[in-house]
Amino acid sequence: MNALLALSSMQVNLNFREANESDVPALVDLLADDVLGAKREDVSIPLNPNYLDAFHSIEADSNNELTVVEADGELVGMLQLTFIPYLTHTGSWRCLIEGVRIANTYRGKGLGTEFINWAIKRAKERRCSIVQLTSDKQRPDAIRFYESLGFKATHEGFKLKL
């Protein structure tokens, strides 16, 4: 999907598209471009093959979509959508949004809002009744951002690292 958007004081052409294998190094850079990501991502060259393995698994799964956003042809954001069938809520589907990243130079300019709204529209197209996401508690700005879009922290999330 293409859109013309006024981000803060600049006008850019946005393109939302499926990620391709050649995008993976730039996506890893986006994932590593913050305090938490810098500790857990591997930006070494050559690219860690685990990233390509994960990309191919996502690409092969019809219930996963790895999407990028380009601004005037430059890759400036990413997110992953996972569509999950549930028995609860009368057998509805949910959309899980994960791995949301916006390039540092585009943060705070409205691109994240556009991207999340695009993701919500995509979830509706897939007939999801709930869109959910998690945000690390160490990211208060991200939490405020999601709350400003109407997301509510209704559940306590738990993770177990293996």
MODELLER restraints for C-alpha pairs under 7 A, 6 or more apart:
rsr = mdl.restraints
at = mdl.atoms
rsr.add(forms.Gaussian(group=physical.xy_distance, feature=features.Distance(at['CA:1:A'], at['CA:15:A']), mean=5.67, stdev=0.5))
rsr.add(forms.Gaussian(group=physical.xy_distance, feature=features.Distance(at['CA:1:A'], at['CA:16:A']), mean=5.18, stdev=0.5))
rsr.add(forms.Gaussian(group=physical.xy_distance, feature=features.Distance(at['CA:1:A'], at['CA:17:A']), mean=6.78, stdev=0.5))
rsr.add(forms.Gaussian(group=physical.xy_distance, feature=features.Distance(at['CA:2:A'], at['CA:14:A']), mean=5.51, stdev=0.5))
rsr.add(forms.Gaussian(group=physical.xy_distance, feature=features.Distance(at['CA:2:A'], at['CA:15:A']), mean=4.40, stdev=0.5))
rsr.add(forms.Gaussian(group=physical.xy_distance, feature=features.Distance(at['CA:2:A'], at['CA:16:A']), mean=6.39, stdev=0.5))
rsr.add(forms.Gaussian(group=physical.xy_distance, feature=features.Distance(at['CA:3:A'], at['CA:13:A']), mean=5.83, stdev=0.5))
rsr.add(forms.Gaussian(group=physical.xy_distance, feature=features.Distance(at['CA:3:A'], at['CA:14:A']), mean=5.01, stdev=0.5))
rsr.add(forms.Gaussian(group=physical.xy_distance, feature=features.Distance(at['CA:3:A'], at['CA:15:A']), mean=6.44, stdev=0.5))
rsr.add(forms.Gaussian(group=physical.xy_distance, feature=features.Distance(at['CA:4:A'], at['CA:12:A']), mean=5.86, stdev=0.5))
rsr.add(forms.Gaussian(group=physical.xy_distance, feature=features.Distance(at['CA:4:A'], at['CA:13:A']), mean=4.50, stdev=0.5))
rsr.add(forms.Gaussian(group=physical.xy_distance, feature=features.Distance(at['CA:4:A'], at['CA:14:A']), mean=5.93, stdev=0.5))
rsr.add(forms.Gaussian(group=physical.xy_distance, feature=features.Distance(at['CA:5:A'], at['CA:11:A']), mean=5.62, stdev=0.5))
rsr.add(forms.Gaussian(group=physical.xy_distance, feature=features.Distance(at['CA:5:A'], at['CA:12:A']), mean=5.47, stdev=0.5))
rsr.add(forms.Gaussian(group=physical.xy_distance, feature=features.Distance(at['CA:5:A'], at['CA:13:A']), mean=6.27, stdev=0.5))
rsr.add(forms.Gaussian(group=physical.xy_distance, feature=features.Distance(at['CA:5:A'], at['CA:14:A']), mean=6.88, stdev=0.5))
rsr.add(forms.Gaussian(group=physical.xy_distance, feature=features.Distance(at['CA:6:A'], at['CA:12:A']), mean=6.30, stdev=0.5))
rsr.add(forms.Gaussian(group=physical.xy_distance, feature=features.Distance(at['CA:7:A'], at['CA:109:A']), mean=5.14, stdev=0.5))
rsr.add(forms.Gaussian(group=physical.xy_distance, feature=features.Distance(at['CA:7:A'], at['CA:110:A']), mean=5.59, stdev=0.5))
rsr.add(forms.Gaussian(group=physical.xy_distance, feature=features.Distance(at['CA:7:A'], at['CA:111:A']), mean=6.74, stdev=0.5))
rsr.add(forms.Gaussian(group=physical.xy_distance, feature=features.Distance(at['CA:8:A'], at['CA:109:A']), mean=5.09, stdev=0.5))
rsr.add(forms.Gaussian(group=physical.xy_distance, feature=features.Distance(at['CA:8:A'], at['CA:110:A']), mean=6.90, stdev=0.5))
rsr.add(forms.Gaussian(group=physical.xy_distance, feature=features.Distance(at['CA:12:A'], at['CA:71:A']), mean=5.90, stdev=0.5))
rsr.add(forms.Gaussian(group=physical.xy_distance, feature=features.Distance(at['CA:12:A'], at['CA:72:A']), mean=5.85, stdev=0.5))
rsr.add(forms.Gaussian(group=physical.xy_distance, feature=features.Distance(at['CA:13:A'], at['CA:71:A']), mean=5.54, stdev=0.5))
rsr.add(forms.Gaussian(group=physical.xy_distance, feature=features.Distance(at['CA:13:A'], at['CA:72:A']), mean=5.01, stdev=0.5))
rsr.add(forms.Gaussian(group=physical.xy_distance, feature=features.Distance(at['CA:14:A'], at['CA:69:A']), mean=6.61, stdev=0.5))
rsr.add(forms.Gaussian(group=physical.xy_distance, feature=features.Distance(at['CA:14:A'], at['CA:70:A']), mean=5.52, stdev=0.5))
rsr.add(forms.Gaussian(group=physical.xy_distance, feature=features.Distance(at['CA:14:A'], at['CA:71:A']), mean=4.71, stdev=0.5))
rsr.add(forms.Gaussian(group=physical.xy_distance, feature=features.Distance(at['CA:14:A'], at['CA:72:A']), mean=6.36, stdev=0.5))
rsr.add(forms.Gaussian(group=physical.xy_distance, feature=features.Distance(at['CA:15:A'], at['CA:69:A']), mean=5.50, stdev=0.5))
rsr.add(forms.Gaussian(group=physical.xy_distance, feature=features.Distance(at['CA:15:A'], at['CA:70:A']), mean=5.06, stdev=0.5))
rsr.add(forms.Gaussian(group=physical.xy_distance, feature=features.Distance(at['CA:15:A'], at['CA:71:A']), mean=6.65, stdev=0.5))
rsr.add(forms.Gaussian(group=physical.xy_distance, feature=features.Distance(at['CA:16:A'], at['CA:67:A']), mean=6.80, stdev=0.5))
rsr.add(forms.Gaussian(group=physical.xy_distance, feature=features.Distance(at['CA:16:A'], at['CA:68:A']), mean=5.80, stdev=0.5))
rsr.add(forms.Gaussian(group=physical.xy_distance, feature=features.Distance(at['CA:16:A'], at['CA:69:A']), mean=4.51, stdev=0.5))
rsr.add(forms.Gaussian(group=physical.xy_distance, feature=features.Distance(at['CA:16:A'], at['CA:70:A']), mean=6.54, stdev=0.5))
rsr.add(forms.Gaussian(group=physical.xy_distance, feature=features.Distance(at['CA:17:A'], at['CA:67:A']), mean=5.57, stdev=0.5))
rsr.add(forms.Gaussian(group=physical.xy_distance, feature=features.Distance(at['CA:17:A'], at['CA:68:A']), mean=5.55, stdev=0.5))
rsr.add(forms.Gaussian(group=physical.xy_distance, feature=features.Distance(at['CA:17:A'], at['CA:69:A']), mean=6.45, stdev=0.5))
rsr.add(forms.Gaussian(group=physical.xy_distance, feature=features.Distance(at['CA:18:A'], at['CA:66:A']), mean=5.91, stdev=0.5))
rsr.add(forms.Gaussian(group=physical.xy_distance, feature=features.Distance(at['CA:18:A'], at['CA:67:A']), mean=4.52, stdev=0.5))
rsr.add(forms.Gaussian(group=physical.xy_distance, feature=features.Distance(at['CA:18:A'], at['CA:68:A']), mean=6.16, stdev=0.5))
rsr.add(forms.Gaussian(group=physical.xy_distance, feature=features.Distance(at['CA:19:A'], at['CA:66:A']), mean=5.65, stdev=0.5))
rsr.add(forms.Gaussian(group=physical.xy_distance, feature=features.Distance(at['CA:19:A'], at['CA:67:A']), mean=5.25, stdev=0.5))
rsr.add(forms.Gaussian(group=physical.xy_distance, feature=features.Distance(at['CA:19:A'], at['CA:68:A']), mean=5.65, stdev=0.5))
rsr.add(forms.Gaussian(group=physical.xy_distance, feature=features.Distance(at['CA:25:A'], at['CA:47:A']), mean=6.85, stdev=0.5))
rsr.add(forms.Gaussian(group=physical.xy_distance, feature=features.Distance(at['CA:28:A'], at['CA:43:A']), mean=6.63, stdev=0.5))
rsr.add(forms.Gaussian(group=physical.xy_distance, feature=features.Distance(at['CA:29:A'], at['CA:43:A']), mean=6.47, stdev=0.5))
rsr.add(forms.Gaussian(group=physical.xy_distance, feature=features.Distance(at['CA:30:A'], at['CA:101:A']), mean=6.25, stdev=0.5))
rsr.add(forms.Gaussian(group=physical.xy_distance, feature=features.Distance(at['CA:30:A'], at['CA:103:A']), mean=6.38, stdev=0.5))
rsr.add(forms.Gaussian(group=physical.xy_distance, feature=features.Distance(at['CA:31:A'], at['CA:37:A']), mean=5.64, stdev=0.5))
rsr.add(forms.Gaussian(group=physical.xy_distance, feature=features.Distance(at['CA:31:A'], at['CA:41:A']), mean=6.96, stdev=0.5))
rsr.add(forms.Gaussian(group=physical.xy_distance, feature=features.Distance(at['CA:31:A'], at['CA:101:A']), mean=6.58, stdev=0.5))
rsr.add(forms.Gaussian(group=physical.xy_distance, feature=features.Distance(at['CA:32:A'], at['CA:38:A']), mean=4.49, stdev=0.5))
rsr.add(forms.Gaussian(group=physical.xy_distance, feature=features.Distance(at['CA:32:A'], at['CA:41:A']), mean=5.47, stdev=0.5))
rsr.add(forms.Gaussian(group=physical.xy_distance, feature=features.Distance(at['CA:42:A'], at['CA:48:A']), mean=6.89, stdev=0.5))
rsr.add(forms.Gaussian(group=physical.xy_distance, feature=features.Distance(at['CA:58:A'], at['CA:64:A']), mean=5.66, stdev=0.5))
rsr.add(forms.Gaussian(group=physical.xy_distance, feature=features.Distance(at['CA:58:A'], at['CA:65:A']), mean=6.78, stdev=0.5))
rsr.add(forms.Gaussian(group=physical.xy_distance, feature=features.Distance(at['CA:63:A'], at['CA:82:A']), mean=5.63, stdev=0.5))
rsr.add(forms.Gaussian(group=physical.xy_distance, feature=features.Distance(at['CA:63:A'], at['CA:83:A']), mean=4.97, stdev=0.5))
rsr.add(forms.Gaussian(group=physical.xy_distance, feature=features.Distance(at['CA:64:A'], at['CA:81:A']), mean=5.64, stdev=0.5))
rsr.add(forms.Gaussian(group=physical.xy_distance, feature=features.Distance(at['CA:64:A'], at['CA:82:A']), mean=4.49, stdev=0.5))
rsr.add(forms.Gaussian(group=physical.xy_distance, feature=features.Distance(at['CA:64:A'], at['CA:83:A']), mean=6.39, stdev=0.5))
rsr.add(forms.Gaussian(group=physical.xy_distance, feature=features.Distance(at['CA:65:A'], at['CA:80:A']), mean=5.61, stdev=0.5))
rsr.add(forms.Gaussian(group=physical.xy_distance, feature=features.Distance(at['CA:65:A'], at['CA:81:A']), mean=5.09, stdev=0.5))
rsr.add(forms.Gaussian(group=physical.xy_distance, feature=features.Distance(at['CA:65:A'], at['CA:82:A']), mean=6.51, stdev=0.5))
rsr.add(forms.Gaussian(group=physical.xy_distance, feature=features.Distance(at['CA:66:A'], at['CA:79:A']), mean=6.02, stdev=0.5))
rsr.add(forms.Gaussian(group=physical.xy_distance, feature=features.Distance(at['CA:66:A'], at['CA:80:A']), mean=4.43, stdev=0.5))
rsr.add(forms.Gaussian(group=physical.xy_distance, feature=features.Distance(at['CA:66:A'], at['CA:81:A']), mean=6.45, stdev=0.5))
rsr.add(forms.Gaussian(group=physical.xy_distance, feature=features.Distance(at['CA:67:A'], at['CA:78:A']), mean=5.63, stdev=0.5))
rsr.add(forms.Gaussian(group=physical.xy_distance, feature=features.Distance(at['CA:67:A'], at['CA:79:A']), mean=5.52, stdev=0.5))
rsr.add(forms.Gaussian(group=physical.xy_distance, feature=features.Distance(at['CA:67:A'], at['CA:80:A']), mean=6.11, stdev=0.5))
rsr.add(forms.Gaussian(group=physical.xy_distance, feature=features.Distance(at['CA:68:A'], at['CA:75:A']), mean=6.84, stdev=0.5))
rsr.add(forms.Gaussian(group=physical.xy_distance, feature=features.Distance(at['CA:68:A'], at['CA:77:A']), mean=5.49, stdev=0.5))
rsr.add(forms.Gaussian(group=physical.xy_distance, feature=features.Distance(at['CA:68:A'], at['CA:78:A']), mean=4.28, stdev=0.5))
rsr.add(forms.Gaussian(group=physical.xy_distance, feature=features.Distance(at['CA:68:A'], at['CA:79:A']), mean=6.59, stdev=0.5))
rsr.add(forms.Gaussian(group=physical.xy_distance, feature=features.Distance(at['CA:69:A'], at['CA:75:A']), mean=5.96, stdev=0.5))
rsr.add(forms.Gaussian(group=physical.xy_distance, feature=features.Distance(at['CA:69:A'], at['CA:76:A']), mean=5.93, stdev=0.5))
rsr.add(forms.Gaussian(group=physical.xy_distance, feature=features.Distance(at['CA:69:A'], at['CA:77:A']), mean=5.03, stdev=0.5))
rsr.add(forms.Gaussian(group=physical.xy_distance, feature=features.Distance(at['CA:69:A'], at['CA:78:A']), mean=6.21, stdev=0.5))
rsr.add(forms.Gaussian(group=physical.xy_distance, feature=features.Distance(at['CA:70:A'], at['CA:76:A']), mean=5.48, stdev=0.5))
rsr.add(forms.Gaussian(group=physical.xy_distance, feature=features.Distance(at['CA:70:A'], at['CA:77:A']), mean=6.96, stdev=0.5))
rsr.add(forms.Gaussian(group=physical.xy_distance, feature=features.Distance(at['CA:76:A'], at['CA:102:A']), mean=5.80, stdev=0.5))
rsr.add(forms.Gaussian(group=physical.xy_distance, feature=features.Distance(at['CA:76:A'], at['CA:103:A']), mean=4.94, stdev=0.5))
rsr.add(forms.Gaussian(group=physical.xy_distance, feature=features.Distance(at['CA:77:A'], at['CA:101:A']), mean=5.36, stdev=0.5))
rsr.add(forms.Gaussian(group=physical.xy_distance, feature=features.Distance(at['CA:77:A'], at['CA:102:A']), mean=4.24, stdev=0.5))
rsr.add(forms.Gaussian(group=physical.xy_distance, feature=features.Distance(at['CA:77:A'], at['CA:103:A']), mean=5.91, stdev=0.5))
rsr.add(forms.Gaussian(group=physical.xy_distance, feature=features.Distance(at['CA:78:A'], at['CA:100:A']), mean=5.68, stdev=0.5))
rsr.add(forms.Gaussian(group=physical.xy_distance, feature=features.Distance(at['CA:78:A'], at['CA:101:A']), mean=5.34, stdev=0.5))
rsr.add(forms.Gaussian(group=physical.xy_distance, feature=features.Distance(at['CA:78:A'], at['CA:102:A']), mean=6.68, stdev=0.5))
rsr.add(forms.Gaussian(group=physical.xy_distance, feature=features.Distance(at['CA:79:A'], at['CA:97:A']), mean=6.87, stdev=0.5))
rsr.add(forms.Gaussian(group=physical.xy_distance, feature=features.Distance(at['CA:79:A'], at['CA:98:A']), mean=5.97, stdev=0.5))
rsr.add(forms.Gaussian(group=physical.xy_distance, feature=features.Distance(at['CA:79:A'], at['CA:99:A']), mean=5.03, stdev=0.5))
rsr.add(forms.Gaussian(group=physical.xy_distance, feature=features.Distance(at['CA:79:A'], at['CA:100:A']), mean=4.35, stdev=0.5))
rsr.add(forms.Gaussian(group=physical.xy_distance, feature=features.Distance(at['CA:79:A'], at['CA:101:A']), mean=6.52, stdev=0.5))
rsr.add(forms.Gaussian(group=physical.xy_distance, feature=features.Distance(at['CA:80:A'], at['CA:97:A']), mean=5.79, stdev=0.5))
rsr.add(forms.Gaussian(group=physical.xy_distance, feature=features.Distance(at['CA:80:A'], at['CA:98:A']), mean=5.17, stdev=0.5))
rsr.add(forms.Gaussian(group=physical.xy_distance, feature=features.Distance(at['CA:80:A'], at['CA:99:A']), mean=5.86, stdev=0.5))
rsr.add(forms.Gaussian(group=physical.xy_distance, feature=features.Distance(at['CA:81:A'], at['CA:95:A']), mean=6.38, stdev=0.5))
rsr.add(forms.Gaussian(group=physical.xy_distance, feature=features.Distance(at['CA:81:A'], at['CA:96:A']), mean=5.60, stdev=0.5))
rsr.add(forms.Gaussian(group=physical.xy_distance, feature=features.Distance(at['CA:81:A'], at['CA:97:A']), mean=4.86, stdev=0.5))
rsr.add(forms.Gaussian(group=physical.xy_distance, feature=features.Distance(at['CA:81:A'], at['CA:98:A']), mean=6.51, stdev=0.5))
rsr.add(forms.Gaussian(group=physical.xy_distance, feature=features.Distance(at['CA:82:A'], at['CA:95:A']), mean=5.62, stdev=0.5))
rsr.add(forms.Gaussian(group=physical.xy_distance, feature=features.Distance(at['CA:82:A'], at['CA:96:A']), mean=5.04, stdev=0.5))
rsr.add(forms.Gaussian(group=physical.xy_distance, feature=features.Distance(at['CA:82:A'], at['CA:97:A']), mean=6.68, stdev=0.5))
rsr.add(forms.Gaussian(group=physical.xy_distance, feature=features.Distance(at['CA:83:A'], at['CA:93:A']), mean=6.68, stdev=0.5))
rsr.add(forms.Gaussian(group=physical.xy_distance, feature=features.Distance(at['CA:83:A'], at['CA:94:A']), mean=5.73, stdev=0.5))
rsr.add(forms.Gaussian(group=physical.xy_distance, feature=features.Distance(at['CA:83:A'], at['CA:95:A']), mean=4.64, stdev=0.5))
rsr.add(forms.Gaussian(group=physical.xy_distance, feature=features.Distance(at['CA:83:A'], at['CA:96:A']), mean=6.40, stdev=0.5))
rsr.add(forms.Gaussian(group=physical.xy_distance, feature=features.Distance(at['CA:84:A'], at['CA:93:A']), mean=5.48, stdev=0.5))
rsr.add(forms.Gaussian(group=physical.xy_distance, feature=features.Distance(at['CA:84:A'], at['CA:94:A']), mean=5.16, stdev=0.5))
rsr.add(forms.Gaussian(group=physical.xy_distance, feature=features.Distance(at['CA:84:A'], at['CA:95:A']), mean=6.28, stdev=0.5))
rsr.add(forms.Gaussian(group=physical.xy_distance, feature=features.Distance(at['CA:85:A'], at['CA:92:A']), mean=6.17, stdev=0.5))
rsr.add(forms.Gaussian(group=physical.xy_distance, feature=features.Distance(at['CA:85:A'], at['CA:93:A']), mean=4.41, stdev=0.5))
rsr.add(forms.Gaussian(group=physical.xy_distance, feature=features.Distance(at['CA:85:A'], at['CA:94:A']), mean=6.43, stdev=0.5))
rsr.add(forms.Gaussian(group=physical.xy_distance, feature=features.Distance(at['CA:86:A'], at['CA:92:A']), mean=5.58, stdev=0.5))
rsr.add(forms.Gaussian(group=physical.xy_distance, feature=features.Distance(at['CA:86:A'], at['CA:93:A']), mean=5.80, stdev=0.5))
rsr.add(forms.Gaussian(group=physical.xy_distance, feature=features.Distance(at['CA:92:A'], at['CA:128:A']), mean=6.62, stdev=0.5))
rsr.add(forms.Gaussian(group=physical.xy_distance, feature=features.Distance(at['CA:92:A'], at['CA:129:A']), mean=6.24, stdev=0.5))
rsr.add(forms.Gaussian(group=physical.xy_distance, feature=features.Distance(at['CA:93:A'], at['CA:127:A']), mean=6.89, stdev=0.5))
rsr.add(forms.Gaussian(group=physical.xy_distance, feature=features.Distance(at['CA:93:A'], at['CA:128:A']), mean=4.59, stdev=0.5))
rsr.add(forms.Gaussian(group=physical.xy_distance, feature=features.Distance(at['CA:93:A'], at['CA:129:A']), mean=6.05, stdev=0.5))
rsr.add(forms.Gaussian(group=physical.xy_distance, feature=features.Distance(at['CA:94:A'], at['CA:128:A']), mean=4.98, stdev=0.5))
rsr.add(forms.Gaussian(group=physical.xy_distance, feature=features.Distance(at['CA:94:A'], at['CA:129:A']), mean=5.99, stdev=0.5))
rsr.add(forms.Gaussian(group=physical.xy_distance, feature=features.Distance(at['CA:94:A'], at['CA:130:A']), mean=4.86, stdev=0.5))
rsr.add(forms.Gaussian(group=physical.xy_distance, feature=features.Distance(at['CA:94:A'], at['CA:131:A']), mean=5.77, stdev=0.5))
rsr.add(forms.Gaussian(group=physical.xy_distance, feature=features.Distance(at['CA:95:A'], at['CA:123:A']), mean=5.89, stdev=0.5))
rsr.add(forms.Gaussian(group=physical.xy_distance, feature=features.Distance(at['CA:95:A'], at['CA:128:A']), mean=6.23, stdev=0.5))
rsr.add(forms.Gaussian(group=physical.xy_distance, feature=features.Distance(at['CA:95:A'], at['CA:130:A']), mean=6.31, stdev=0.5))
rsr.add(forms.Gaussian(group=physical.xy_distance, feature=features.Distance(at['CA:95:A'], at['CA:131:A']), mean=4.72, stdev=0.5))
rsr.add(forms.Gaussian(group=physical.xy_distance, feature=features.Distance(at['CA:95:A'], at['CA:132:A']), mean=6.21, stdev=0.5))
rsr.add(forms.Gaussian(group=physical.xy_distance, feature=features.Distance(at['CA:96:A'], at['CA:131:A']), mean=5.98, stdev=0.5))
rsr.add(forms.Gaussian(group=physical.xy_distance, feature=features.Distance(at['CA:96:A'], at['CA:132:A']), mean=5.00, stdev=0.5))
rsr.add(forms.Gaussian(group=physical.xy_distance, feature=features.Distance(at['CA:96:A'], at['CA:133:A']), mean=5.58, stdev=0.5))
rsr.add(forms.Gaussian(group=physical.xy_distance, feature=features.Distance(at['CA:97:A'], at['CA:132:A']), mean=6.27, stdev=0.5))
rsr.add(forms.Gaussian(group=physical.xy_distance, feature=features.Distance(at['CA:97:A'], at['CA:133:A']), mean=5.01, stdev=0.5))
rsr.add(forms.Gaussian(group=physical.xy_distance, feature=features.Distance(at['CA:98:A'], at['CA:133:A']), mean=6.27, stdev=0.5))
rsr.add(forms.Gaussian(group=physical.xy_distance, feature=features.Distance(at['CA:102:A'], at['CA:112:A']), mean=6.64, stdev=0.5))
rsr.add(forms.Gaussian(group=physical.xy_distance, feature=features.Distance(at['CA:120:A'], at['CA:131:A']), mean=6.93, stdev=0.5))
rsr.add(forms.Gaussian(group=physical.xy_distance, feature=features.Distance(at['CA:135:A'], at['CA:142:A']), mean=6.92, stdev=0.5))
rsr.add(forms.Gaussian(group=physical.xy_distance, feature=features.Distance(at['CA:135:A'], at['CA:143:A']), mean=6.40, stdev=0.5))
